[in-house]
Amino acid sequence: MRKGLALPEGTRFAIYFVPAAESALYRFGAAMLGYDCYTGQAVARPPDLGLSATEWDELTREPRTYGFHATLKAPFRLAGGFDEAELIKEVRSLAASLSSIPLIEPLVAQVAGFVAIVPRVASAALDELAASCATALDRFRLPLAPQERERRLAGGLSERQIALLDSFGYPYVLEEFRFHMTLTGRIAFDRRRAIQALLRDAFARAVGHDPLPIDRLALLRQDDPQACFRLIDQVAI
């Protein structure tokens, strides 16, 4: 198997849905997080969000690392015997094999203590897309290190989620998958409704509620644990 250049130790990849760089949705999401995963650069936030820049920086510190996206295959290290070029080729091949483009109606909602954009109603086509990404690309994934597994278990998982963690390196796949595009980190309980309302109103002004096609796969890379993920390839479905 052909080998490419050696990757920095700790490099991770992820398969995401990332809206087109020029779309209103992507501009909104990148501005909320303060980071553009297409360019790897910081993004100025709108001045009228109702909170200071410092407050928004803290509120979005964790999701900023990942860029504005929806996870289709969670971050993983590349297994031995594969290189980045082979992963890119396989992601493109998977996209070409998909027969339908899921369509969702976006909604700003609370998810497990943070705010995200989610589908208003469940989509079987979207669940199938995520399952394809989780399974078809799993041979490229280096198995979880014991300490990574223990960290996940410490968060509290069901028996089924533990089984999925051991099979796919991530507990929220297949029937446990929930599409979401994160806008904040975890928010104190007494502030959640107010922050959700701010983001809901900002979303309506900037994007609206037209149906959203999940029409592309993006491959992102993180070069070290302190770095943000950056988009390195994208392909239409």
LOVO-869695 format. One record per residue (C-alpha): y, x, z. Coordinates in pm, whole numbers, plus 50000, padded with zeros to 5 digits. Example, Ala and Ser with C-alpha at 12.3 -4.5 7.8 and 13.67 -1.06 7.14 Angstrom:
BEGIN
SITE v u w
SITE 49550 51230 50780
SITE 49894 51367 50714
***
This chain:
BEGIN
SITE v u w
SITE 50000 50000 50000
SITE 50337 50135 49896
SITE 50559 50253 50176
SITE 50937 50228 50194
SITE 51177 50418 50415
SITE 51088 50423 50783
SITE 51267 50154 50983
SITE 51458 50234 51302
SITE 51250 50180 51614
SITE 51304 49828 51746
SITE 51393 49678 51408
SITE 51322 49305 51390
SITE 51319 49056 51104
SITE 51362 48679 51104
SITE 51330 48399 50849
SITE 51616 48154 50879
SITE 51794 47878 50698
SITE 52151 48003 50656
SITE 52394 47781 50463
SITE 52567 47924 50158
SITE 52842 48168 50255
SITE 53111 47964 50078
SITE 53006 47627 50226
SITE 53218 47440 50478
SITE 52919 47425 50712
SITE 52870 47801 50713
SITE 53241 47872 50757
SITE 53243 47631 51052
SITE 52936 47779 51218
SITE 53041 48140 51168
SITE 53386 48065 51309
SITE 53238 47894 51615
SITE 53016 48194 51689
SITE 53277 48451 51588
SITE 53036 48639 51361
SITE 52942 48639 50992
SITE 52580 48741 50929
SITE 52652 48786 50556
SITE 52906 49062 50612
SITE 52816 49181 50962
SITE 53180 49134 51062
SITE 53358 48942 51337
SITE 53520 48611 51239
SITE 53840 48470 51386
SITE 53801 48135 51556
SITE 54023 47835 51480
SITE 54322 47829 51718
SITE 54289 47459 51810
SITE 53950 47434 51980
SITE 54086 47356 52324
SITE 53947 47666 52497
SITE 54074 48022 52510
SITE 53925 48295 52290
SITE 53779 48456 52600
SITE 53605 48133 52700
SITE 53461 48086 52351
SITE 53345 48448 52343
SITE 53149 48398 52663
SITE 53020 48056 52557
SITE 52879 48198 52232
SITE 52778 48548 52346
SITE 52402 48495 52315
SITE 52382 48299 51985
SITE 52635 48535 51823
SITE 52365 48802 51808
SITE 52157 48589 51572
SITE 52433 48456 51346
SITE 52474 48093 51243
SITE 52132 47972 51135
SITE 51828 47756 51193
SITE 51510 47944 51280
SITE 51214 47899 51044
SITE 51020 48205 51167
SITE 51141 48360 51490
SITE 51234 48732 51513
SITE 50941 48972 51486
SITE 50868 49340 51437
SITE 50696 49443 51118
SITE 50323 49511 51143
SITE 50186 49848 51037
SITE 50096 49875 50669
SITE 50395 49669 50551
SITE 50749 49760 50456
SITE 51073 49569 50408
SITE 51038 49545 50029
SITE 50697 49381 50064
SITE 50835 49130 50314
SITE 51122 49044 50080
SITE 50876 48992 49795
SITE 50660 48762 50006
SITE 50956 48551 50124
SITE 51064 48506 49761
SITE 50710 48414 49663
SITE 50691 48157 49944
SITE 51022 48000 49838
SITE 50898 47972 49480
SITE 50582 47794 49598
SITE 50765 47520 49788
SITE 50776 47188 49606
SITE 51049 46995 49786
SITE 51390 47046 49947
SITE 51428 46871 50285
SITE 51747 46670 50329
SITE 51890 46593 50673
SITE 52190 46412 50816
SITE 52354 46662 51055
SITE 52452 46564 51408
SITE 52616 46768 51687
SITE 52404 46718 51999
SITE 52291 46875 52324
SITE 51960 47062 52311
SITE 51814 47201 52634
SITE 52155 47273 52784
SITE 52332 47408 52475
SITE 52503 47244 52178
SITE 52360 47257 51828
SITE 52357 47083 51493
SITE 52034 46884 51459
SITE 51893 46622 51220
SITE 51989 46267 51311
SITE 51630 46164 51241
SITE 51311 46368 51215
SITE 51209 46501 50874
SITE 50843 46554 50789
SITE 50944 46768 50489
SITE 51148 46994 50713
SITE 50862 47028 50962
SITE 50631 47124 50673
SITE 50879 47387 50553
SITE 50897 47544 50898
SITE 50518 47538 50933
SITE 50483 47715 50598
SITE 50719 47991 50710
SITE 50544 48029 51045
SITE 50196 48055 50897
SITE 50230 48210 50550
SITE 50434 48507 50672
SITE 50251 48571 50998
SITE 50043 48862 50866
SITE 50367 49064 50855
SITE 50425 49017 51229
SITE 50339 49284 51482
SITE 50168 49113 51780
SITE 50381 49062 52089
SITE 50394 49346 52337
SITE 50260 49244 52683
SITE 50609 49255 52836
SITE 50745 49025 52565
SITE 50465 48779 52628
SITE 50529 48785 53002
SITE 50899 48722 52944
SITE 50817 48412 52742
SITE 50568 48287 52999
SITE 50826 48327 53274
SITE 51042 48065 53100
SITE 50781 47797 53165
SITE 50554 47686 52880
SITE 50294 47416 52833
SITE 49933 47507 52758
SITE 49986 47423 52392
SITE 50302 47635 52376
SITE 50115 47930 52529
SITE 49845 47891 52264
SITE 50110 47889 51991
SITE 50278 48193 52148
SITE 49950 48383 52134
SITE 49881 48272 51775
SITE 50228 48312 51623
SITE 50436 48515 51868
SITE 50661 48215 51938
SITE 50590 47893 52127
SITE 50809 47654 51925
SITE 50621 47628 51596
SITE 50412 47361 51420
SITE 50432 47038 51625
SITE 50661 47209 51881
SITE 50921 47299 51613
SITE 51266 47139 51643
SITE 51524 47222 51377
SITE 51859 47321 51526
SITE 52161 47532 51435
SITE 52292 47671 51761
SITE 52667 47659 51835
SITE 52675 47770 52202
SITE 52473 47938 52471
SITE 52358 47745 52775
SITE 52644 47549 52931
SITE 52696 47453 53295
SITE 52585 47093 53346
SITE 52929 46962 53435
SITE 53084 47101 53113
SITE 52823 47000 52856
SITE 52964 46664 52753
SITE 53317 46802 52713
SITE 53203 47100 52504
SITE 52983 46876 52292
SITE 53280 46646 52228
SITE 53502 46940 52127
SITE 53243 47066 51881
SITE 53157 46721 51750
SITE 53522 46656 51666
SITE 53572 47001 51515
SITE 53258 46954 51304
SITE 53376 46616 51175
SITE 53712 46763 51072
SITE 53573 47076 50909
SITE 53244 46958 50758
SITE 53193 46584 50779
SITE 52851 46423 50781
SITE 52726 46444 50424
SITE 52350 46500 50390
SITE 52253 46867 50421
SITE 51986 47012 50189
SITE 51769 47282 50347
SITE 51754 47457 50014
SITE 51711 47830 50080
SITE 51527 48089 50284
SITE 51714 48385 50432
SITE 51568 48711 50557
SITE 51770 48879 50831
SITE 51727 49214 51002
SITE 51831 49350 51341
SITE 51833 49729 51351
SITE 51829 49767 51731
SITE 51835 49535 52034
SITE 52213 49571 52074
SITE 52289 49491 51710
SITE 52352 49151 51553
SITE 52118 49019 51288
SITE 52246 49060 50933
SITE 52134 48881 50617
SITE 51958 49117 50375
SITE 51809 48872 50123
SITE 51829 48504 50039
SITE 51639 48292 49790
SITE 51671 47932 49677
SITE 51381 47691 49724
***
